[in-house]
Amino acid sequence: SALDQGWRRAKGELVMFLDSDAWVGEGMFPRAAEFFADPRLAVLGCWQRGRGNTRVAQTLSQLWEFHGRQIQRLQNGSSGPSATTYRFASWFGSEHLPIGGPCLIVRRECLEVLNGHDAYGDVGIAARAVEQGWRALWWVGAPVYHAQRERIRDLWRERWQWGQTAAFRPHKGRHYLSVPVALGWSLLVGVLLTIRYRNPLHLVVHPSAAAVQVSGAAVTRLAGLLGAGKGMRTSWGW
């Protein structure tokens, strides 16, 4: 893949992957490298600060802000029913906190051990690193800015693709149990954020995006199980 070609040609012990619609601000360096003073840390996900001019983009920025606060609490050791529920519902029952996003910094040694990316992209790198005994961490306060989807149908197209990718990841039973919980949770989050930000668009954006992502995964998974890849179209056609 292009990602693997890039890091193999790059120099240095730390490799940063940055999406084309993301950019870093003042204070990124050398702070980012300081996290890697811990020799066990292999993957640093840099939490995004959303940017955009439309109401949809601004709503998504508020959503990422909400998730960032929850992630920070989890990494600070927050526990109890609320933390457990958030983790199970928001991240589809993942055993490891999914770490990816528009800016990811990875220790070269880890990339070499894992032989680069697999079919699951950046989230796959972090999960595989943790399984090999490394640590992965979110830097919630990172000065990383990411252009958000400006239109709702662009968001749906993106989430459909996320679902397609997720369909081929190896999952355990808890993942499938989490799906209906996650859909209900997305509605609750929509209500909470509508109240917090006085923005009723949250009632549409997050619940619909979650439903599209789950649908993309289900359709892709079903097509694979039925061997219908030859004739069943699963791409988003808008």
PAMI-273300 format. One line per 5 residues: number of its first residue (from 1); for each residue x, y, z of N, C-alpha, C, CB. Coordinates in pm, whole numbers, plus 50000, padded with zeros to 5 digits. Glycine has a CB too. Layout:
NUM> X Y Z X Y Z X Y Z X Y Z  ...;
This chain:
1> 50084 49881 50000 50000 50000 50000 50087 50124 50000 49905 50001 50121  50025 50239 49972 50098 50366 49972 50153 50396 50111 50008 50481 49925  50077 50362 50216 50123 50385 50352 50252 50309 50380 50016 50344 50453  50258 50185 50337 50376 50104 50363 50495 50147 50277 50346 49958 50339  50469 50187 50155 50576 50240 50072 50636 50364 50136 50525 50272 49930;
6> 50548 50447 50194 50594 50572 50255 50684 50549 50374 50476 50654 50296  50642 50467 50469 50724 50453 50590 50853 50379 50562 50646 50380 50698  50853 50289 50464 50977 50217 50433 51081 50311 50371 50948 50100 50338  51036 50415 50306 51129 50512 50246 51168 50623 50343 51066 50573 50122  51087 50643 50446 51113 50750 50541 51233 50716 50629 50989 50776 50629;
11> 51291 50820 50690 51404 50801 50780 51361 50837 50922 51525 50887 50735  51435 50788 51019 51404 50819 51157 51336 50705 51229 51317 50941 51164  51338 50714 51362 51283 50607 51445 51133 50620 51465 51351 50606 51579  51079 50738 51439 50935 50761 51451 50880 50801 51315 50904 50869 51558  50767 50743 51278 50705 50771 51148 50567 50830 51173 50696 50640 51060;
16> 50540 50945 51111 50409 51008 51126 50328 50991 50998 50424 51158 51161  50206 50944 51014 50111 50932 50903 50008 51044 50919 50042 50790 50900  49992 51127 50817 49903 51242 50824 49811 51244 50703 49983 51374 50833  49680 51247 50728 49584 51253 50618 49601 51381 50538 49440 51243 50672  49564 51376 50412 49582 51490 50323 49493 51609 50360 49554 51450 50181;
21> 49385 51585 50436 49296 51694 50476 49315 51731 50623 49151 51656 50450  49432 51696 50678 49465 51731 50816 49594 51811 50819 49477 51603 50904  49614 51886 50927 49736 51965 50940 49768 51980 51088 49721 52104 50871  49895 52005 51117 49939 52019 51256 49967 52165 51287 50065 51932 51284  49950 52201 51414 49971 52338 51457 50091 52351 51548 49848 52389 51526;
26> 50105 52469 51603 50217 52499 51692 50212 52412 51816 50216 52648 51730  50327 52362 51857 50335 52278 51976 50335 52129 51947 50222 52310 52065  50327 52092 51821 50326 51950 51786 50461 51885 51815 50289 51931 51639  50566 51957 51779 50701 51906 51799 50777 52003 51891 50776 51888 51662  50860 51952 51983 50896 51810 52001 50804 51734 52096 51037 51800 52052;
31> 50691 51794 52135 50604 51730 52234 50566 51589 52194 50478 51812 52255  50534 51568 52066 50490 51435 52022 50598 51330 52050 50456 51436 51873  50723 51365 52025 50832 51269 52045 50853 51236 52192 50961 51323 51985  50817 51327 52281 50839 51305 52424 50757 51188 52477 50805 51431 52502  50643 51160 52415 50562 51046 52458 50640 50915 52444 50432 51038 52377;
36> 50729 50911 52345 50801 50787 52315 50923 50766 52404 50843 50787 52169  50936 50850 52508 51038 50823 52609 51007 50691 52679 51045 50938 52712  50880 50653 52678 50838 50521 52726 50872 50420 52617 50685 50518 52762  50969 50331 52640 51009 50237 52535 50900 50139 52494 51130 50161 52580  50796 50127 52576 50687 50034 52543 50584 50097 52450 50618 49987 52669;
41> 50587 50230 52438 50488 50297 52354 50524 50281 52207 50477 50447 52391  50432 50228 52130 50457 50206 51988 50371 50292 51899 50435 50061 51953  50249 50325 51944 50155 50398 51859 50095 50514 51938 50042 50304 51807  50104 50633 51880 50045 50753 51939 49942 50808 51841 50153 50861 51973  49815 50801 51880 49710 50860 51799 49689 51004 51842 49579 50779 51811;
46> 49688 51095 51748 49674 51238 51779 49528 51279 51757 49770 51324 51691  49460 51308 51866 49317 51338 51858 49293 51464 51776 49257 51355 51998  49192 51458 51691 49166 51567 51599 49080 51677 51659 49100 51515 51475  49109 51799 51614 49022 51913 51640 48953 51945 51508 49103 52038 51698  48824 51924 51504 48752 51939 51379 48746 52082 51331 48614 51885 51393;
51> 48747 52098 51199 48735 52229 51136 48640 52218 51018 48874 52283 51091  48562 52323 50994 48469 52323 50882 48373 52440 50893 48392 52192 50874  48311 52475 50782 48226 52593 50778 48077 52564 50783 48256 52670 50655  48036 52444 50744 47893 52414 50741 47846 52366 50878 47863 52306 50633  47717 52362 50895 47661 52316 51022 47693 52169 51047 47509 52338 51026;
56> 47697 52091 50940 47732 51949 50956 47876 51937 51007 47716 51873 50822  47969 52011 50947 48109 52005 50989 48125 52052 51133 48196 52090 50897  48055 52157 51171 48063 52208 51307 48004 52108 51407 47992 52343 51318  47897 52040 51366 47836 51938 51451 47933 51822 51473 47705 51887 51389  48001 51780 51367 48100 51673 51380 48215 51715 51470 48153 51633 51242;
61> 48257 51840 51460 48365 51890 51546 48324 51882 51692 48401 52036 51509  48199 51915 51721 48148 51904 51858 48145 51758 51904 48008 51967 51869  48111 51669 51813 48107 51526 51846 48246 51475 51883 48050 51445 51729  48348 51513 51804 48484 51470 51835 48532 51530 51967 48580 51510 51722  48489 51651 51996 48525 51714 52123 48468 51632 52240 48472 51859 52129;
66> 48343 51590 52225 48279 51506 52328 48356 51375 52347 48132 51476 52290  48386 51306 52238 48458 51179 52248 48597 51199 52308 48469 51112 52111  48662 51310 52274 48794 51337 52329 48793 51345 52481 48849 51465 52272  48692 51410 52536 48682 51419 52682 48662 51281 52744 48566 51511 52722  48581 51198 52680 48558 51063 52734 48685 50978 52726 48443 50994 52658;
71> 48755 50988 52615 48880 50913 52598 48982 50954 52703 48938 50934 52457  48991 51084 52729 49086 51132 52829 49054 51075 52966 49085 51286 52834  48926 51069 53000 48887 51012 53129 48925 50864 53137 48736 51029 53151  48902 50791 53029 48937 50648 53029 49087 50629 53047 48890 50582 52898  49166 50708 52977 49311 50693 52986 49363 50738 53122 49379 50774 52875;
76> 49287 50823 53191 49327 50866 53325 49282 50768 53432 49269 51003 53355  49222 50656 53389 49185 50552 53483 49042 50552 53528 49270 50562 53600  48956 50630 53462 48815 50632 53498 48755 50493 53482 48738 50734 53413  48676 50452 53581 48614 50319 53576 48471 50330 53624 48694 50216 53661  48407 50217 53642 48270 50218 53686 48173 50196 53572 48239 50348 53755;
81> 48044 50191 53602 47943 50161 53499 47942 50257 53382 47809 50160 53562  47958 50387 53408 47951 50484 53299 48067 50467 53202 47951 50627 53354  48188 50444 53256 48305 50425 53170 48294 50296 53090 48434 50424 53253  48247 50190 53156 48231 50062 53088 48127 50071 52977 48190 49953 53188  48017 50138 53006 47911 50154 52906 47960 50234 52788 47789 50221 52968;
86> 48031 50343 52816 48082 50426 52706 48174 50346 52615 48156 50549 52761  48266 50275 52676 48363 50199 52596 48294 50091 52513 48469 50136 52688  48202 50020 52574 48133 49910 52505 48046 49963 52392 48048 49830 52603  47971 50070 52419 47874 50120 52322 47937 50205 52212 47768 50200 52392  48033 50288 52249 48091 50380 52150 48190 50312 52058 48157 50495 52220;
91> 48255 50206 52106 48361 50144 52027 48327 49999 51993 48494 50151 52101  48199 49967 51988 48153 49836 51942 48221 49720 52014 48176 49823 51794  48233 49732 52146 48282 49621 52226 48430 49591 52211 48206 49500 52193  48507 49684 52156 48649 49659 52134 48722 49636 52266 48713 49776 52059  48808 49535 52270 48886 49507 52391 48993 49614 52411 48950 49369 52383;
96> 49045 49666 52302 49146 49771 52308 49083 49900 52257 49272 49733 52224  49120 50011 52319 49070 50140 52274 49119 50164 52132 49117 50254 52370  49029 50174 52034 49073 50190 51895 49151 50320 51877 48953 50187 51800  49268 50309 51821 49354 50426 51802 49389 50437 51655 49482 50418 51889  49354 50549 51595 49381 50573 51454 49371 50721 51426 49283 50492 51364;
101> 49282 50758 51335 49258 50899 51310 49344 50959 51201 49279 50975 51434  49332 51091 51181 49401 51157 51070 49550 51177 51092 49339 51288 51044  49597 51157 51214 49740 51173 51242 49784 51065 51340 49772 51315 51299  49877 50983 51296 49922 50868 51375 50075 50865 51372 49862 50734 51321  50136 50849 51488 50281 50839 51497 50316 50700 51549 50342 50951 51590;
106> 50402 50631 51476 50432 50490 51507 50583 50470 51516 50370 50396 51400  50624 50394 51613 50766 50359 51626 50805 50267 51511 50795 50292 51764  50916 50299 51445 50959 50221 51329 50981 50074 51365 51089 50280 51270  51038 50050 51480 51062 49912 51522 50933 49832 51522 51126 49908 51662  50825 49895 51567 50695 49827 51570 50646 49799 51428 50591 49912 51645;
111> 50659 49896 51339 50618 49876 51200 50693 49759 51137 50641 50003 51118  50822 49749 51169 50902 49641 51113 50859 49505 51168 51051 49665 51141  50831 49500 51298 50786 49374 51359 50653 49330 51301 50774 49390 51512  50562 49427 51279 50429 49395 51226 50428 49381 51075 50331 49502 51267  50541 49416 51011 50549 49416 50865 50447 49512 50803 50528 49275 50810;
116> 50432 49627 50868 50346 49731 50812 50199 49710 50836 50370 49742 50665  50119 49775 50753 49974 49774 50769 49913 49644 50716 49912 49894 50696  49795 49613 50768 49717 49504 50711 49593 49566 50646 49677 49399 50821  49496 49485 50617 49378 49533 50545 49292 49627 50628 49294 49417 50500  49320 49639 50758 49234 49717 50845 49288 49857 50872 49214 49646 50974;
121> 49399 49894 50809 49447 50031 50817 49505 50068 50952 49337 50122 50785  49490 50199 50987 49557 50251 51106 49507 50187 51235 49538 50400 51112  49377 50163 51247 49326 50100 51369 49385 49961 51385 49171 50092 51365  49407 49892 51274 49468 49759 51279 49609 49762 51332 49467 49697 51143  49686 49865 51298 49823 49879 51347 49824 49884 51499 49889 50005 51288;
126> 49740 49971 51556 49739 49987 51701 49696 49859 51772 49645 50102 51740  49591 49794 51722 49542 49671 51785 49648 49561 51779 49413 49624 51717  49713 49547 51666 49816 49444 51651 49936 49474 51739 49859 49431 51505  49970 49601 51753 50082 49639 51839 50054 49601 51984 50110 49791 51827  49933 49629 52031 49895 49596 52168 49900 49445 52189 49754 49650 52201;
131> 49855 49370 52091 49858 49223 52102 50001 49170 52110 49787 49160 51983  50097 49247 52057 50238 49206 52062 50307 49256 52189 50311 49259 51940  50231 49322 52278 50289 49366 52404 50330 49511 52410 50405 49284 52435  50308 49586 52302 50338 49728 52301 50223 49806 52366 50362 49778 52156  50246 49935 52386 50140 50025 52432 50096 50114 52317 50189 50111 52552;
136> 49968 50153 52321 49913 50249 52226 49837 50353 52307 49821 50180 52118  49844 50478 52266 49790 50586 52347 49730 50694 52259 49899 50646 52437  49624 50758 52310 49571 50878 52245 49633 51002 52309 49415 50882 52256  49676 51096 52225 49715 51229 52272 49595 51320 52244 49848 51283 52202  49511 51336 52345 49385 51407 52325 49407 51556 52299 49295 51388 52445;
141> 49508 51615 52357 49531 51758 52339 49620 51794 52222 49590 51815 52462  49640 51702 52131 49731 51727 52018 49683 51844 51932 49744 51600 51931  49775 51928 51885 49738 52037 51794 49724 51987 51650 49842 52150 51800  49629 51898 51630 49603 51840 51498 49464 51881 51455 49618 51684 51500  49455 51937 51336 49328 51989 51285 49287 51909 51162 49339 52141 51250;
146> 49157 51879 51155 49109 51791 51049 48982 51847 50988 49085 51648 51103  48982 51864 50858 48863 51912 50787 48753 51808 50797 48895 51944 50639  48637 51849 50845 48524 51758 50861 48439 51752 50734 48437 51801 50980  48359 51648 50724 48268 51637 50610 48170 51753 50614 48193 51500 50610  48153 51818 50501 48069 51938 50495 47922 51906 50472 48118 52030 50386;
151> 47894 51789 50415 47756 51751 50383 47725 51616 50446 47734 51746 50230  47599 51598 50479 47559 51475 50547 47581 51353 50459 47413 51483 50589  47560 51366 50328 47579 51248 50243 47726 51212 50229 47518 51273 50105  47816 51313 50241 47959 51282 50241 47996 51205 50367 48042 51412 50229  47935 51242 50479 47958 51170 50604 47908 51027 50592 47888 51241 50721;
156> 47790 51010 50535 47735 50874 50520 47824 50789 50430 47594 50880 50462  47877 50847 50323 47965 50773 50234 48090 50726 50310 48005 50859 50111  48146 50816 50391 48264 50782 50470 48233 50670 50568 48315 50905 50544  48121 50680 50638 48088 50579 50738 48052 50445 50674 47972 50628 50825  47995 50449 50555 47971 50322 50483 48104 50252 50456 47895 50349 50349;
161> 48204 50329 50416 48336 50273 50391 48399 50220 50520 48428 50378 50327  48378 50291 50629 48426 50241 50758 48363 50106 50789 48395 50342 50872  48234 50095 50764 48164 49969 50787 48218 49857 50701 48017 49987 50762  48246 49888 50575 48302 49787 50485 48436 49735 50538 48320 49844 50344  48520 49827 50585 48649 49786 50640 48631 49702 50766 48735 49909 50671;
166> 48539 49745 50852 48516 49673 50978 48463 49532 50955 48419 49751 51066  48394 49511 50844 48332 49381 50818 48435 49269 50808 48252 49386 50690  48558 49301 50772 48658 49198 50752 48753 49183 50870 48738 49227 50628  48733 49263 50974 48815 49246 51092 48769 49123 51170 48810 49371 51181  48861 49054 51236 48819 48942 51321 48747 48994 51444 48941 48855 51362;
171> 48626 48948 51469 48546 48997 51581 48510 48882 51675 48419 49066 51531  48490 48919 51800 48442 48823 51899 48294 48849 51925 48524 48833 52031  48232 48761 52003 48090 48770 52026 48046 48902 52086 48047 48661 52115  48131 48961 52172 48095 49087 52236 48075 49198 52135 48201 49127 52336  48145 49190 52022 48127 49293 51919 47984 49290 51865 48228 49272 51803;
176> 47935 49172 51835 47801 49162 51777 47694 49199 51880 47777 49020 51724  47719 49168 52007 47627 49209 52112 47623 49360 52127 47665 49144 52245  47735 49425 52096 47744 49570 52116 47671 49650 52009 47888 49612 52118  47642 49589 51893 47586 49665 51781 47452 49730 51816 47568 49574 51661  47352 49655 51866 47227 49722 51901 47244 49824 52013 47122 49620 51942;
181> 47337 49795 52106 47364 49891 52213 47422 50019 52155 47462 49830 52318  47514 50004 52059 47578 50121 51997 47477 50207 51923 47688 50077 51902  47382 50145 51857 47280 50222 51785 47192 50301 51882 47193 50128 51699  47153 50236 51992 47075 50308 52093 47157 50417 52159 47024 50211 52197  47285 50388 52183 47375 50485 52245 47391 50608 52156 47512 50422 52272;
186> 47396 50588 52025 47412 50702 51934 47293 50798 51945 47426 50653 51789  47175 50745 51968 47058 50830 51989 47070 50909 52119 46929 50746 51990  47115 50842 52225 47132 50909 52353 47237 51020 52343 47172 50808 52461  47349 50989 52278 47453 51090 52260 47398 51209 52181 47576 51030 52189  47318 51179 52079 47257 51286 52001 47174 51379 52087 47171 51229 51891;
191> 47097 51322 52179 47014 51404 52270 47102 51485 52365 46918 51314 52351  47203 51420 52424 47291 51488 52519 47365 51605 52454 47391 51389 52577  47415 51582 52332 47489 51688 52265 47398 51799 52213 47570 51631 52150  47276 51763 52179 47178 51866 52140 47156 51963 52256 47044 51801 52097  47146 51908 52376 47126 51992 52495 47252 52072 52527 47086 51905 52616;
196> 47367 52004 52522 47493 52069 52559 47528 52184 52466 47606 51968 52560  47515 52161 52336 47558 52261 52238 47440 52341 52179 47634 52194 52126  47319 52307 52223 47200 52372 52169 47198 52362 52016 47193 52520 52213  47228 52241 51972 47239 52214 51828 47158 52089 51795 47389 52197 51786  47036 52105 51746 46949 51989 51719 46998 51899 51606 46812 52037 51685;
201> 47099 51944 51530 47151 51859 51423 47216 51733 51478 47251 51937 51339  47253 51735 51606 47310 51615 51669 47209 51501 51671 47356 51647 51812  47082 51533 51667 46979 51429 51666 46979 51349 51536 46842 51490 51689  47041 51407 51433 47045 51343 51301 47183 51287 51269 47003 51442 51193  47286 51369 51293 47420 51337 51244 47475 51207 51304 47515 51451 51274;
206> 47485 51199 51435 47548 51083 51497 47465 50956 51481 47573 51109 51644  47334 50959 51510 47255 50836 51492 47254 50784 51349 47114 50859 51537  47241 50874 51252 47237 50829 51112 47372 50775 51068 47194 50943 51020  47481 50838 51113 47615 50791 51076 47640 50652 51134 47722 50889 51126  47598 50630 51258 47615 50498 51319 47535 50392 51245 47572 50501 51467;
211> 47412 50427 51205 47328 50331 51133 47387 50297 50997 47187 50388 51115  47442 50397 50928 47503 50373 50797 47627 50285 50812 47540 50506 50729  47708 50310 50915 47828 50230 50935 47793 50084 50963 47911 50288 51051  47696 50062 51048 47653 49926 51078 47596 49859 50954 47548 49926 51191  47520 49934 50875 47462 49878 50752 47571 49841 50652 47366 49979 50687;
216> 47672 49927 50639 47782 49896 50548 47854 49769 50587 47880 50011 50544  47875 49751 50718 47940 49629 50766 47852 49507 50741 47973 49641 50915  47722 49521 50769 47631 49407 50755 47618 49363 50610 47494 49442 50811  47602 49459 50519 47587 49426 50377 47714 49361 50323 47552 49552 50295  47829 49418 50361 47956 49363 50313 47980 49224 50368 48071 49456 50352;
221> 47949 49206 50496 47966 49076 50559 47875 48972 50495 47939 49084 50710  47750 49011 50471 47654 48919 50410 47698 48881 50269 47515 48982 50406  47746 48980 50194 47793 48952 50058 47908 48852 50060 47837 49081 49989  47997 48868 50159 48108 48775 50170 48063 48635 50207 48207 48824 50271  47970 48625 50300 47921 48494 50343 47847 48420 50233 47830 48509 50464;
226> 47776 48497 50151 47699 48435 50044 47781 48415 49916 47578 48520 50013  47905 48462 49920 47988 48452 49800 47933 48535 49687 48000 48309 49757  47871 48648 49725 47803 48729 49623 47888 48844 49574 47673 48782 49679  48017 48839 49604 48102 48949 49562 48104 48972 49412 48240 48925 49609  48068 48868 49336 48072 48884 49190 47961 48974 49139 48063 48749 49123;
231> 47847 48970 49208 47735 49044 49151 47668 49142 49244 47636 48951 49104  47707 49141 49372 47639 49226 49468 47719 49352 49492 47615 49152 49600  47662 49464 49462 47733 49590 49476 47722 49638 49621 47677 49696 49379  47836 49666 49685 47834 49711 49823 47894 49849 49838 47907 49613 49911  47939 49910 49732 47998 50043 49742 47889 50148 49750 48091 50071 49623;
236> 47926 50264 49802 47832 50375 49814 47832 50449 49682 47870 50470 49933  47719 50455 49617 47716 50499 49478 47681 50643 49453 47624 50419 49406  47682 50731 49554 47642 50869 49530 47756 50950 49471 47594 50933 49658;
